[in-house]
Amino acid sequence: MNAYEPMAGHCGHGSMPPNDDPYTYPGTDVLKNKADLRDAEALKTYERFASADALLTLPDDIAFTPDGYRAIHRYLFQDVYDWAGQDRSVEIAKERAPFCRPQFIAAQLEQRFEKITAELEGWSDLPDAAFASRVAEHVCELNAIHPFREGNGRTLRAWLGLVGARTGHSIDQAQLRATEWLQASVAGFEGHYDAMSRVIAAAIRR
């Protein structure tokens, strides 16, 4: 199943009416946050530093399950958002590409992690390039689900780091370049995983 199929076949399409986002301060596109920052750039900076600090102490024994994935998001953003670790309740899109509709998120996460669990044990035996190729599909599909209102990319990269560490393919987070990651994510949304595979392979440390 490619990254677009869950959206079309199981997640559905749709768009939220303008200014009808319960996650934002009225009349703005700034997300409600614990620091009550009303400036988008100030929130972006606060969020970046808070999540980066949390990443340094992220527990390494988090389960590779839907709830474990939510726990990563909660840990990274618990000081920023009240809804950290919770599936979003609104529809969102990036550059007109809709992510999974809220009512399908839980089921799509369950299906994705069932596939991950079935493969996980064998990843330790794979060469780095083969590991990168295999995990790239799951990275792209989790991105297509996009379960959280904000912080999906950082949660996904943190999860990838845990997977790499636990399977003997250590990921250098600094080598997951933002531009290349975004381009690979866009390609992955259409079911093309090769670009993400290359991004991941380039970040594996030996």
N, C-alpha and C positions, 0 to 999 in steps of 0.2 A: 504494500500500500504506500503510495507516495504522499508527500507532505500536503498536496492539495486535496487528495481524496477525502481525508477526514473532514475537511472544511465543506466540501460539496456534498458528500454522501452521508455524513454522520453528524457533522457539526453545524451545518446550515450556514446561511448568509444573513446579513442584516446590518443595520447601522443605527446608532443611537441618535435621537434628535439633538441638534445643537443645544448647548447650555442645559442639558438634562442629565448631567453626570453627578450622581450623589457623592462621588469621591472628591469633587473639587469645591473650592469656595465659590459661592454664588457669583455669577457674572465673570468668572475667570476660568483659566485652564490650569490653575495651580492646585495641586493635590492637597487636601487637608492633611496636616501633619502635626506631630506632637510638639514641635517647637513653635507652632503657629506662625510659620514663615509664610508671608503672602507674596513674596517676590520669587518668580520662577528660577532665576539664576541663583539666588541665595539658597533656595531649597535644593537645587541641583548640587551645589557645592556641599551643603550639609549632608545630604544623602550619600554622596560619593565618599566622603571621609568616614561617615558612620559605618557604611557597609564594608569599606576597606579595612577598618579597624576590627570589625567583627569577623571578617574572613580570616584574620590572623589566628583567631582562637576557635575556629569552627571545629567542633568535635569530629573525630575521624571514624567514629563508629555508627554514624547515622545509617539507618536501613535504606536499601535501594528499593523503596516502595513509594506509592503515591504520598502516604503520610510522611515518609522520610524526606521526600522532595519538598513538601510543604514546610517541614521542620527546618530545612536549609533556608528557605525564604524568611521564615519567622526569625531565625537567628540573625540573619544579615540585616533585617530591617525592623527589628522589634523596637529600636529606639527612635524610629522615624515615623512609622505608621501604625495606627491601632489595628488595622486589618492585615498586618504581616502574617504570612502563613495561611491565609484564607483564599479560596478560589474567588475570582472576581464575579460580580453579579451583573456586569454590563458588557455590552458588545464593544470590541475595539478592533481597529484595523491600522495597518501601516502602509502608507502610499497606496491606498484604495484596496489593499489586500486584506480581507477580513480574517481574523483569527477565529478559533473555535468559539461557538456560541456558548454562553454560560451554562445552559442546561445540559450540555454534552461534555463538559470538562471532566467531571469525575469519572464518567465511563471511559472516556478516551485515555485518561491517565492510567486507569486500571488495565486497560488493554495494552498500553505501551509498556508498562512495567512487568506485565506477565511475559512479554516477549524478551525484555531485558533479563529477567530472572532465569528464563530458559537458556540464555546464552552465556550469562555472566561467568560461570565457572570455567568455561573454555577459553575465555579471553586471556587468562594468565599464560596459556601455552602458545599464544599467537606471536609472531614477529611484530615489531612496532607498526610497520606499514599495514599489515593485515588487521591489527587491532584498530588503527585509525580508520580504516575503511569500514569496519563493522560498526564501530560506535558512532560514526558520522551519521548514519541513518537515524539512530535514536536521538541524537542531538538535534537534527533537523526536524524530526517529528515532534519532539517536546517543544521546540520553538513554535511550530505550527499550532500546537494546543494553546500556548501562551496563557497559562492558568491564572496569572496574577495581574492586577491592574497596573503595576509598575514593578520593575526589578527582575524581569524574566531573564534577561541576558546574563546578569550577574549570578543569579541562582543557577542557571544552566552551566555556566563556566565553573562555578564552585562544585557542582555535582560532578562534572567531568573531571575535575581535579581529584575528587575522592575516588572516582572509578579508576583513574589512572594509578593512584597510589596503592589501591587495594589489589590491582591486577598486575603490578610490576611494570607499568608504563607511566612513569612519573611525568606529569605535565607542568611545564614552566608557564605559569599564568601570564607572565610578562610577554611571552612570545605569542599569545593569542591576540594578535593585532586587531584593533577595533575595525579598521576599514575592511581588511580581508575577512574578518568574522562576519561583518554585515553583508558583504557581497556573497559569501558562501551561504548565509542564511536565506538570502533572497533566492539563490539557485536551489537550495534545499526545499524551499516552499513549493517549487514546481517539480520536486521529485528527483533533482539532480544532486547527488551527494558527493561527487568527486571533489568539488572545491573545498567542502568542509573537511573531507578526508585529508587533503593536502595541508590545510590549516592546522589540524590536529597533529599530523605526523611531524610537521616542522617544529611543534612545541614540545615534543617528547624529548626528555633529557636522558642521556646515557653516560 
